Amino acid sequence: MDKERVIVALHDQFTGTSLQDFIVRHDWKLSTEFHVAHVIEASAAPRRGDPHWDIELQKARETASYLVGEFAQAIRQHSPQTRVAEHILEGRAVDELVRLAQSQTASLIIMGCRGRRGLKRLILGSVSGEVAHKAPCSVVILKKNHLAFAQAR
């Protein structure tokens, strides 16, 4: 039996809640492996030896570790027999998520979107859109209001 490998890309606790809700509401094969990932993106190159950069990076790593750990634990509690791996990545989100999907031979990436519109989207782009375009597998993108919609049903 082939294993399905699902990458769950977390951005923050709010998209995490929506993604968790999505995962819990779906039936997955018993052989499904979840790979919970968060990418720490640096908007500017650090200055060598800059103590402020080191402190901020350490805070980001601690926050990411907590976020990923809590999400992974929620999956384990819901489905104790499911294998869940945790990934804290550093770099450009699109590149790191696509690389993870390739290395894990993922069949699916599940992620949220920030819902940028207009000029912000034009300037900053869409991580979820670019991942969907470059990924070696299918991508499910949940909108911000997915959780509210799911609970209203």
N, C-alpha and C positions, 0 to 999 in steps of 0.2 A: 504494500500500500504506500503510495507516494504521500509525502508530507506536504501540506500547504503551509507556506511561510508568509505571514502577514506582517508588514511593517506598519506600526502605528506611530505617526509623527506628531509629537506633542509640541505645542507652542507655549501654552500657559495653562493655568489651572482651569480656565473657563472652556477653552477648546478641549481640554482633557476630560472635563465632565461630559461634554457632548459626545466625544469619541467613546468614552466608557459606556454611555447610554446606548450608543449604536451597537457596540460589540455585545453587550448583554442581551439586547433584543433580537439578535440573530443566532440561528443555529449554525454551528461550525462543526466540521468533521472532528472526530476525536483526535486525529493525528495533526491537527492544526497547531503550528508554533507561532506565537506572537513575539515580535521583536519591537519592544517599546523604545523609541528613540527621541532624543532632544538634541538639537544642534545649537551650540553656543556660537553666535556669529559676532565677529569683531568688525565694527564699521570702519576702524582705522588701524593701521599697523602700530603695534606698541613701540614705545621708545625703550631701547635696551636699558634695563635696570630701573625703569620708572616704578617707584613703589606704589603709586596710585593705580597703575595698570594691573600690577600683581594682585593688589587687594580686590579690585573689581572683578578680575578673572576668577579669583578664588571664590568670591561671593556667587558669581554666575555658576561655577561648578557645583557649589553646595546646593544652590536652588535647583539646578538641573537634576542633581542626584536625588533630592527629595521628591521632586515632581515625578520623575521616572519611577522611582521606588514605590511611591504611593499608588501610581497607576498600575504597575506590575502586580502589586499586592492585591489590588482590587480584582484583577483578572484571576489571580490564583485562588482567591476566596470564592469567587463565583464558580470557577471550574478547576478544582484542585488537581485534576489529572492533566491539565494543559501545561505544556512547556512554555515558559515566558523568559525571554532574555532581555537584558537591559543594556542600552547603548547611550553613552554620553559622547557626542561628537563635537569637534571644533572645526570651524571653517565656514565656507559658504553653504547655506542650507540646501540649496538645490543640488549642488555637487555631492555633498555628503549623503543625502538621502538616496540619490540615484546610485552612488557607489555602494551603499549598504544593501539596497535592493539587488544589485548585481552580485555582490559577494554572498548573499544569503539565498540566491536564486528565488527571490520572492515572487509570489503569484499575485500579490495585491499590496498596495499602499493605501492606508486610510489616513486622511489628514483634514484639518479644518482650514478655513480661509478667514482672513481678517475682514473681508468685505470692502476693500478699498475701491473707491470710485473716482472717476474723472482724472484730474491732474495728478493726484497722489499716486494713482495706479500707473499712469503714464510715466511718471518720474521714477517711482520706486519699483514698479513691476509687480508681478504676482508670482510669489514662490510656488503656490499650489498649481497655477497654470503652467509654469515652466517645468515643474516636476512631472505633471501629467504629460507634457510634450516629450520629455527626455527619458522617462522611466522605461525600463525593460518589461514592465508588467502593467496591469490595469491599476487605475488610481480612483479612489472614491474621495470626493471632496465634500465635506459637510459645511453648510453655511452656518453662520453665527447663531441663527435662531432655531437650529435643528432641535435643540433640547426643549425649548418652549413648545415647538410644534408637536414633538413626540409626547410630551406630558399632557397636552390638551386633548389628545385623541382618546 
